[in-house]
Each structure stands twice: as C-alpha cells, then as structure tokens.
Amino acid sequence: MVKLFIVRALFNEEITDKMEKEAIVACKKEGAAITGIARVPGAFDIPFAAKMALIRKDVDAVVALGAIIKGETKHDETIANALAIKLADLSCEYSKPVALGVIGPGATEEHAKARAKEYAKRAVAAAISLLSEMKKI
C-alpha cells in the first residue's frame, strides 16, 4: 500500500480546505494510506514540512497542496517559483516523489476555486503513478 503524507497551506483556506478534502477522497479511491497531514501557514512554508515528512520511514511520497493567488505585485511568481524548485530538490534529495498540487502563479481567486479539486486529485495520482514507475527502475 502506498503511504502518502499531505502538506497543505492554510493561506487561502477556503480553497485549500477543498483541496485537502479532495486529496483524502482521492487517496481512498486509489487505495493509498495517509500517514499524516501537516497544515502550514502558507505555500512558502510547504518545503519545510515536506522535508520533515520525507525523512519519515512511513512516507513513500508527499502531496503538496496550496493556492497562490495573483495580487498587485509579482509576489505570487516569487513564491511559486521558489516553492517548485525547492520541492523538486527535496524529491531528488530523498528519492521520494513530491507531487505539486499548488495552484498558481497567475491564478485569480475564481480560477483557483474552479481548479481546487482537480489539482488535488491530480497531485495524488501523480505521486502514486511516479512511485509505480520508480519500481521499474
């Protein structure tokens, strides 16, 4: 059984709460176990919690969930770029998948709300699929 750990940003909670609930449903449908859920303040904080989860022996992969909404500056781009790079680095460092279920940058609140469930489902599916493929190597 695949053991997944979910790390969810609380910022934009109306959206990320939906994402967490959908990820839990997707895990059940896929027959994956959830070994834990960490709720962190914002998307920028996801890598730290992901690293702590990746260290654990009862975690095969991490599913990162968040919503980075575009504001009046390019702050969303800065956060999203730093997040994506760090999560990819952690995945390689620990040889465990980290699925990027984070909406943004450039997303409006309306776009994020419309995409929340799909991003969460796809992140769970990506983590499970990558684990399956890695068994072939």
NORCORZI-V405669 format. One record per backbone hydrogen bond with DSSP energy under -0.5 kcal/mol. NH is the residue of the N-H (numbers start at 1). CO is the residue of the C=O. If there is no record, write none. Layout:
NH:CO, NH:CO
//
This chain:
4:2, 4:33, 5:61, 6:36, 7:63, 8:6, 8:38, 9:65, 10:40, 11:41, 13:10, 15:12, 16:12, 17:13, 18:14, 19:15, 20:16, 21:17, 22:18, 23:19, 24:20, 25:21, 26:22, 27:23, 28:24, 29:25, 30:26, 31:27, 31:28, 32:27, 33:2, 35:4, 35:33, 36:4, 38:6, 40:8, 40:38, 45:42, 46:43, 49:45, 50:46, 51:47, 52:48, 53:49, 54:50, 55:51, 56:52, 56:53, 59:56, 60:3, 61:3, 62:97, 63:5, 64:62, 64:99, 65:7, 66:101, 68:103, 69:67, 70:107, 71:73, 77:74, 78:74, 79:75, 80:76, 81:77, 82:78, 83:79, 84:80, 85:81, 86:82, 87:83, 88:84, 89:85, 90:86, 91:87, 92:88, 93:89, 94:90, 95:91, 96:91, 97:60, 99:62, 101:64, 101:99, 103:66, 103:101, 107:68, 112:108, 113:109, 114:110, 115:111, 116:112, 119:115, 120:116, 121:117, 122:118, 123:119, 124:120, 125:121, 126:122, 127:123, 128:124, 129:125, 130:126, 131:127, 132:128, 133:129, 134:130, 135:131, 136:133, 137:134
//
